[in-house]
Amino acid sequence: MANDSRELVQRTDGIDPQDEPSVEWGWHGGFPRGSIIAGWTVVVIMFIMLIGNHTGRTEDLWLIGVGILLAAALVLQSLRKRHAWRR
């Protein structure tokens, strides 16, 4: 006869589902390569958006500023990944 209790399976891998809810359904990780590709895609799109029919320069300044900040963050992330900070 099947047990109809709603208890979660006890895990022995040392990861608490309260701290990391994705453990319950079996996925735990990130998309480091995908996030870098998406970041550079957004930078390129932001600079392409400079070509347009807007008349003011406020939009241009925001697009350039945010694009440069995002590109700097991506370069910094790449440098940190290559040269890990070790104690």
N, C-alpha and C positions, 0 to 999 in steps of 0.2 A: 504494500500500500504506500502511496506517495505521501511524503510529509508536506503539509501545506503551510509551514511556518515561513516567515519572510526574513529570515536571518541572512546576513551577508556571510560569504565564505571567509574564514579566517586566513589571512595571508601570513606567510612565514618569511617574506623577503625583506622585512624591516621597514617598508614604506607605509606610513599611516595614511589611509584614505581621507582622514579629516584634514591633513595638511595638503595633500595633492589629490583632488577628487578624480582626476583622470585615471588613476590607478584602478578604480573600480571597473572600468570598461576596457582596460587592457592597453591603452595608448598612453605613452609618456615620452615626450620628446618635442623637438622644435624643427623648424625649417630654416637652418642657417643659410644655405645656399639660395633658397627661394626668396628669403627676405633681402639678401644682398641684390639679387637680380631685380626684385620689385623696387628696391630703393633707387637703383640707378635708372630704372625705367621712369620713375616719378621725376627724377632730376631732369632727364632729357625732355619729358613732356612739359615740365614747368618752363624750360628755356624755349621750347617750341611755342608755348603760349604767349611769348613776347611778340610774336608775329600776329598782329590782329588789327582790328579797327577801333581800338580804344584811343581816346584823345588825351587823357591825363597820364601823368608819369607816376602816380601813386601805385597803380597796378604793376608797372614795370619794376619799381623799387621793391615791392613785396615779393614778386616772383623771383627776382635776382637774389634778394636777401635770403629767402627761405631755401631756394635752390642751392646757394653756396653753403648754408648751414647744414643742409642734408648731405651734400657731397662731402663736406668736412667730417661729418659724423661717420659716414661710410668709410672714408679713408682712415680715420682714427680707429675704427673697429677692425679694419683689415690689418693695421699695424699692430694692434694689441693681440690679434690672433696669431700673427707671425712671431712676435717677440713677447712671449708670455712674461708677465711680471712675476718673478720668483723671489722668494724671501731668502 
